[in-house]
């Protein structure tokens, strides 16, 4: 089988320490949002070693930069207000972000306290990587209260580079065909993993831009810089084969949503999209050997109004048919005839390990037969690819969701 092209996102919290401190202060009743004034997060100002850890946009405009001393920052910005950092709080906000991202993929590499790589290769279903990026961006802003930049690419390097483009609160792509126009024109100092010590040597070779570096002879770069030379040369061409390194963790909830390429008004078509989402979510549920106790369905109208209903199950399950039946009940409760829907989401919560489930007295042969069917379908998907086996009821929903991809 042909190897799938990787689908990678890089999530970078905009001005993390300042944003998170601002949120904490506002939650405690403070009236002033420090993101809107000349402010920095810094160390102990009584010590000469106190430095700027994060700065507001207004402080940045006055020339304040991360890493300089607070003394230097005050010379440029006399009205500067300095606030202490709170690592415990930052860790909590970072964990909130991580737990939100787990709704989209289990393969998350925490690159730093405010950055994550996401491997979405197996978790897109029939949606696009760019759609998911915008969905995550909106969800982080609405649910967590801060903004992120998201880089969209086919490897970690390009995703990281893309997330560093114009800020804040932006989604940027950097696909292979975009490298000449979006990356090669940048100063060579902006290429990931090029340090200050290497720059003078590159400048002596008349290498000023990433494009200049990409034109160099590979063997000459290796001869002059060794393994680092090879890495710089490959990075300048957008080559990166590194994997997203993630920890296997049991999720607290599993969900997926899709922004539709065209608004749907027929409930039957929405049900078919819901079936696709149910299959994706329950497949992941079974991979973890977990059962769900709660099912939640989300709808977004064409006017961007969100609705969601949830239901607690009588018996925990990972059964696709059971979850889908509950999801349809929830859809019946919340859908008003004639409403145009642009997003459909499904989530299961209150997860427990399969071993913790007590067998119900009401388990019947039909349920056991359904579990066997799910097991067979899962094995076929793992062997031949996720989309190799499709339930009859899903066929039209995949046409609906794929519509945008064929534009």
N, C-alpha and C positions, 0 to 999 in steps of 0.2 A: 504493500500500500504506500501511496505517496505521502510523505511526511507533511503534516499540517503546518501552514505558516503561522508563526507565533503571533498572538494578539496581546500586546503589552500596554499597560497604563502606568504612568508615574504620577502619583498624587503628592503635591507639595503645598503645605499649609502656608497661606500668605501671612508673612510677618507673625509667625506663630506665637512667640513669647509675648509680644505686645498685644496681639489680638486676644489671647487667652487671659492675660491680666486685665484687659479692658472688660471682658465679659464677666470675670469674677467681681470686679469692682461695681459694675452696673447691677449685678445680681444682689449685691449687698446694699443697694440703695444709693450709690453714688450717682450724681446727675451728669457729670462730665464724662464723655467717652474719650479716653486718652488717645484713641486712634485719630481723633479730629484736632488734636493740639500738638504743639512742639514738645514731644515726649520721647523718652527712651527707657528701655529696661537695662539696668546696669548693676555692677558690683558695688562693693563698699566704697563710697566716695571719699571716705577719710583715708583710704589707702591709695598710694600712687598707682597701684596695679589695677584699680577699678576701671573697667572698660565697658564700652557700649555693646550690649548683646543683641538688641533689636531697637529699631527707631521707627517713628511714625513718618508718614509721607511728608508732613510739614517740616519735620526735623531733617529729613533727607534733602528737601529743597534748599535748606540752609547749609548744605554741605556736610552734614553729619553722616558718618558711615560706620558700619559694624566693625568692631575690632579696635577702633581708636580709643584713647583714654577719655574719660569723662571730662577731664580738665580741658583737653583739646576741643571736645564737643561744645563745652560752655563758651569758649572763646568765639566760636562761630555763631552760637545760638544762646545769647544771654538769658532768654526767658525759658530755657530748657527745663523741663520737669523730669526728674529721675525717679523711677519706681523699681523696687526690688523684685527680683524674680522669685517664683515659688515652684520649685521642681515638682513637689507633690501634686500641685494643681495641674501642671503641664502634663504630668504622667497620666492623670485622670482624663484630660481632654484627648490626649493621644490614644488612650485605650477606647474612649468613646468613638473616635474615628475608626480605629481598627475593627471594632465590633460592628459598626455600620457597614464597613467594606466587606465584612464576612457574608453579608447578604448577597453579594455579587460573585464572589469566588472564594474558595478555600485556600488558594495559592497566593499568599500575601507575604512579601518580604519587607520587614520593618527596617528600612535603610537608615533611619535616624528617628528621633522622637517626633519629628514633624514631616517625615517623608515615607512613602510606601511604594513598592512596585507591586502591581497586580498582574498575574498571568490569567488572562481571560479566555485562553484558547479553547478550553473545553466548556465554557460557561456562557457563550453567546447565544446558543440556540440558533434562531434565525434572525436575530437582531444584528446590528452593526456595532463595531467597537466605538465608533464616534458617537452613536446614539447613547451607548452606555456611559460614555464619558460625560456627556451633558446631563444625563439622568443623575449620576453620582454628584456632579457639581451642584445641581439644584437641591438634591436631598441633603447634602452636607450643610448648605446654607440655611435651608428651612428647618432642619431638625437639630443641628448642632450650634448654629448661630455664628459660624465663621466661614471664611471663603478659602478656596483652594485653587491652585493652577493645576491643570491636568495635561500631561504629555501623552499623545496617542501615536503608537508606532508598532513596528514589528520586532523590535528588540529593546533591551533595557537602555542601552546607550542613547538611541534616538529618542526614546520616550523621556529620558532624563533631560536631554538637550532641549526638547520641545517644551517641557514644563518651565524652562528658564526663559522662554521668550516673553513678550510683553506681559506685565503683571499690573494689577491683581485680578483675580476672579475670571480667568480666561482658560479656554480649552484650545490647545494647538496640536496640529498633526505634524509629523515629520516622517513621511514615508520615503522609501528609497528614491523615487522619482523627484522628490522635493529637495533632496540634499544639495544639488548645485545652486538652487535659488535661495533656500532658507538657511543653509549651514555654511557653505563654502565662502560666502561673503563676510562671515563673522571674523573678528580678530582671532588669531590663533590662541590667544590667552583664554578664550571662552570654551575651548575644547576640553571636555571632561578629562581629568587626570593629568593635565599639563600644569606643572608647578612653576613657581617663580624662579627657581634655580635653572630650569630648562629653557626659559624664555630667551635669555641673552644669547645662548648658543643657536637657537632657531633664528633670531634676528640677524645674527652674523651670516647665516645661510640665506638671507633675504626672504625668509619665511615670515610673512606678516599676517596672512589670513589662513583660515583652515583650508581653503582651496589651494593656496601655495603649498601647504604640507601634502595635500592629496596628490600633487603633481610630482613629488619627489620619487626617486628610485628606491624601491623597497630595500634592496640589498645595501645601498648606501646608508640608509637610516639605521639598519641593523648594525652595520660596521661602526657607525659613529656613536650610537646610543645603546646598543645591545638589545635585550628583550624589550626594554622600554621604547626603543625606536620602532620596533615592529608593532607594538601596541598603539603608539601614536599614529603610525601610518595607517593601520587598520581602522582606528577610530575616525580618522579624517575622511575615510571612505564610507563610514557608517557601518563597518563590520564589527559585530559583537555576537559571540556565541554563548555568552554566559547565561545561566539559568536563573530563574527567580527562586531563591532559597527560602523555603517556608517551613514553619513548624506545624506538625500534625496536631491540631487542636480540635476538640469536640465543640461544634458550634452550639450556641444557645437558641438560635433560630436560623431558618434557611428560607430565602425568598428570591424571587425573580420578577422582573417587570419588563414590559416592552412598550416603547412609544411607537404607535402605529403609523405607517407611512401615509395612511388616509383615514379620516375619521369614520368610525363605524356607528351605524344607528340600528342595525338589525341585531336583536339579542342572540339569535342563533349563531351569527358569525362571532360575536363576542365570546360565546360559550366555547367555540372551537379554539379561539386564541387561549382561553382559560385552560383548555385541555392540554395544549402544548406546554403551557407554564407548569401545570400540575405534573406532567411527565418529567420535566426537568427538575422540579423541586423534589419529588418523591424518589427519583433516581439518586440524587445526592443524599437524601435521607437514608436510603438503603445502603449506600456506600459506607456510611458511617455506622451502620447497624444500630440506627436510632429510630424511635417512634415519636410521633407528634401528638400533642394533646389539644392544640388549638390551630384552627385554620382562619386566615385573614385574607379578604379580597379587597383590593384597592381599585378605584376607577378615577380617571381624570377626564373632565369634559373638554370640549374644544375651547371653552372659556377659561381653562386652567383652574377649575374648581375641583377639589379633591374630596372623595367620599371613601370611607372604608367601613366594613362590617366584619366582625369576627365571631366565631362560635367555638365553644369548648366541646370536644368530642366525648361521647359516652365511654368509648374505649380508645386508648392510644393506638395509632396505626401508622404504617408506612405504605399502605395499600393505595395504589394510584386510583383505583375505582372509588374507594371510600372517600378519599380526599376530594376527588373531583365532584362527587355527588354533593358533598357539603359546600364546596365552592359554588356550585350551581344554585344551591338554596340561598346562599348569601347574595349572589347576583340577583336572584328573583326579588329579594327583600329591598335592595337598594337601587335597582335600575328602573328609571322612569321612561316609559315608551316615548320615542321621538328624540331622546337625548343623544347627541353626537359624542362619542367617546374617542379620545386620542391616546389614552394610556390604560393598560390593564396590568395589574400586579397581583401576585399570590405569595403568601408567606405562611409558613408553619412555625409554631412556637411551643414553649414549654416542653422541650425535647427531653427524652429520657433514653437510656441505653436499652437495647432490645432485651437484655438479660433481666432488666428490672420489671418488665411487663408481666403481670400475672394473667395467665390465660383466662379469658372470660368463659363463663358457663354457656354463653350464647354463641361462642365461636362455632360456625357450622362448616359444612363441606364446601359451600360456595366460597366462603372467605379463604379457606385453605387452597382451593382451586385458583383463586385470584392471586394469592401470594406466589404460587408455583408459576403462574403465567408471568408475573412481574419478574421473578427470578430468571426465567428463560429469556425474556426480552432484554434484561440487564446484561446477561452473558453474551447475547448476540451483539449488543451495542458495544461492549468492551472488546469483542473480537473483531468486529467489522466496521466500527465507527459509530458514533452516537446517532447519526441520522440514517443509519442503514436499515433500521426497522421503524416503521411508522404505523400507528393505529389508523384504522379506516376513518375514524371521526376527525383525525388531525389533518387529513390531506388538504382540505380547502383552507384551513387556518394557516398552513405554511405558505400557500400562495398569497394570502393576505399579507403576511408578515414579510415575505420576500419581495413584495411589490417594489419597495424603495430600492432594493439592491439592483434591480434590473434597469433602473433609470439611466 
